[in-house]
Amino acid sequence: MTNQLIHDIVKKHLNPSDKYIYGLANLTGLLPSRFDGYSSGISIARKLDDQIIDGIIDAPTPAYLHHYEEINHLTLALAESIARDLNREGIGAIAIKPTILSDNNELDEKYPTLRYDISHKMVATRAGLGWIGKTDLFISKEFGARIRLISVLLNTEVEPEGKPITKSRCGKCSICVEICPVNAATGQLWNIQTDRDVFFDAIKCKDKCNEFGRTHLKIDRKICGICVAACPIGRKN
């Protein structure tokens, strides 16, 4: 009954439904102590606009920046609405901010490929929605890298319908590695036992995103999107 109630509430908020995928995750032992009592989660992925993403060639565009920020705020409002409805039904729920809007970047030693105390990518892999690519993007089975993730934590046990994904499915594809303007990725495949720094240099990526914001878009924002556009999974063409 709990699973069905959660599904009913989530689906009510996913509009248009073809722009979203979601799943339930068992997060036992994977959350920091400040979330004691929360053992499950909902991962929701919102598809980005293909036309805007296809417009990214060798630098981010103003359209991508606007869309990226718009979707971040949209997904946060969505997660907060879902959490409110779940709480009204007696299921304790907390919406977790999109990474770019969060000021908490503590190292999570329990899931060592990620650096935020609650990683949306971790919740999504546990829900079986996809895996982490060679440039540290989350790759969804349906939409590829062209998504933004949001999470809702739950204080109740759920029955995940999807099997957790624990290793990469990128295989020999190295398009994102080759196209990265700062060579931030080594090309090694991700799995949950491999620290992120082994296969991806997040500092190089962050610095380039800063540079793109300042010099290309003339604003104080971190933005790129080149590997998002290049990933063949989820592309129509």
N, C-alpha and C positions, 0 to 999 in steps of 0.2 A: 504493500500500500504506500509506503514512504517513497519508493522509487517512482511510482505512478504519479503521486502528488507533485514531486519535484519536476518530472517531465511536463506535466500539465502547466505548471507555473512558468517554467522556462520557455516552452513553446509559445505561450501567450505573448511573450515579449519579443520574440524573434521575428521581426517584420522589416523587410520581406524575407520570408523563410529561406529562399534560395541563396541568400547572401551569408548564411550562417551554417556552421556545424558546431556540435557540442557533444560532450561526453561526461560521464561521472567517473571519479577516480577515488581509489582507496589511498589515503595519504598517511597511514599509520606509520609513525616513526620518522617521518620526513619533514615535520614542521617544527619551528623553533618553540622554545618553552612558553613564550608569551601567548601561544595559541593552544595551550593545553586544553583538552576537551574537544578540539576540532580534529576529526580523523578522516574526513572525506572532503571532496571538492567537486565543483563543476567547472569545466574548462569550456570556454566559448571562443570560437574564432570567427571574426568578421572579415569577409572578403573585401579586398581593396579593388578599386576601379581599374579594369584592364587598360582602358585607353590612357589613363594617367600614368600607370606603371610602364606601359610601352613607350611613353614619351621620354623615359630616362635612358640616355645612351651612355654618356661619359661623365655626367654630372647630374645632381638633383635639379628639379625644375621648381619654379614657384608653385605650380599646380600641385606637385607632389607634396611639398611642404604644407600647403593649406589642407590637402586631403588627409595627410598623416595626422595633423593636429586635430582636425575635425573628427576623425574616426576614434582617436584616443579619448576625446571627451564624450563622444557618443557611446563608446563601449563602457566607460566608467558609469555614465548615467544608467545604462542598461543593467549593469551588474548591481548597482545600488537599488534599482527598482525590483529586481528579482530577489535580492536579499530582504528587502522590506516585506514583500509578499510571503516569503518563506517564514520570516519571523512572525508574521500575523497568524500563520498556520501552526505555530509551535515548533518550528524547526529553526534552531539557532543558525544564523548565517551572517557572514561578513564579506563585503565586497573588497577585493584587493585592487588597488590602483594600477593602471598601466605602468610598466617599468619607467617610461620616460617622465611620468608625473610623480613618481615616488622619490623621496629623499632618503630612503633607507637602502643601503647597499652593503649590508653586512655579509661576510663570507659564510656560506652554508656548508659546513663540513660534512653533512650527512648526504649531500648530493653534489659531489665535488666538481661537476662540470659547470656549475652555475654560481653566480656571485651575489645574488639578492637573497635575503632571508626567506622570501617566498618567491619562487620563480614560476612565472606563467608557463614557461616551456616545460618545467618539470611536471606541473599539474597536467598539461596537455599530453605529455608522453605517457603518464600514468593512466590517462583516460583512453589511450590508444588512438589518439587523433593523428599522430605523426611522429617524426623524429627530428633530431638536430643535425643540420647539414655541416659541410666542411668550413663554411664561413660563419658558423654559429647561428644561422637562421633556423627558425622552426619551420619544418617542411610538412605541411598537411597533405594527406593523401588526396583530398579533393581539389584544393586550391593552390597547392605548392607553397611557395614562400609569400604569396600575395595576400597576406592576412595580418590582422592585429589580434592579439590574444588578450583575454580578460579572465579572471578567476573569481569564484565565490567559494569560501570555505564553509563547511557544514559541521555541526556538532552531533551528527547522527551517522550511523553506519549506512552505507548504500551498497548495492550490488552492481559493480561496474559491468556494463555490457561489452565494453571493448577490452582486449588484452593489452596490458602495459607494453610499450615498445621500449626496448632496452639497448638497441644498437641501430646504427645508421642503415638506411636502405639506398644510399646514394651510389653505391657500387663504384665503378671506375669513372663516373662522370666527374670532371674537374673544371667545368665551365666557370663556376663562381670563383674558384681558386685563381684561374688564369686571368680573369677580368678585373680582379681587385686592384685598384690603383696603388695600393701600398704593400701588396703581397703579404697580407695579414694572416693568411692560412697556409699551413704546411701541406695540406692535402690528405692528412690522416683522417680516417673515419672515426666518428664519434661512437662511444658507448658509455654506459653509466659508470664504468670504472676508470674512465680516462678523464683527467683534469682538463678543463677547457684550454688552459695555457699551453698544453702539449700540442694542440692542433690549431689554435687560433690566438693571435695577439690582439686582445681587446683594446690595448692602449693605442696601437697603430691605427686601428679602426676609429676609435674615438677622436684622435687627433685629426685625422683626415675629415671626419664629419664636422669638426669644429672649423677646419679650414674652408670647407665647402660653404658652410653657413656664412662665415665672415667675408670671404673673398668672392664667392660666386653669387650668393643671394643677398649679401650686404646686411645680414642680420645676425644676432647672437643666438644661433640655434645649431644643434648638432643634427646633421641630416646627410644622407647619402642615397641609398636605394639601388645602387648599381647592381649588386648581386641579387637583389630581390627581382629586378627586371630580367636578369640574365637566366635565372633558374628555369630549366625547361619544364619542370613539373608544374602543371597548372596553367601553362601558356596555351592560348587558343591556336596560335600559329607556331 
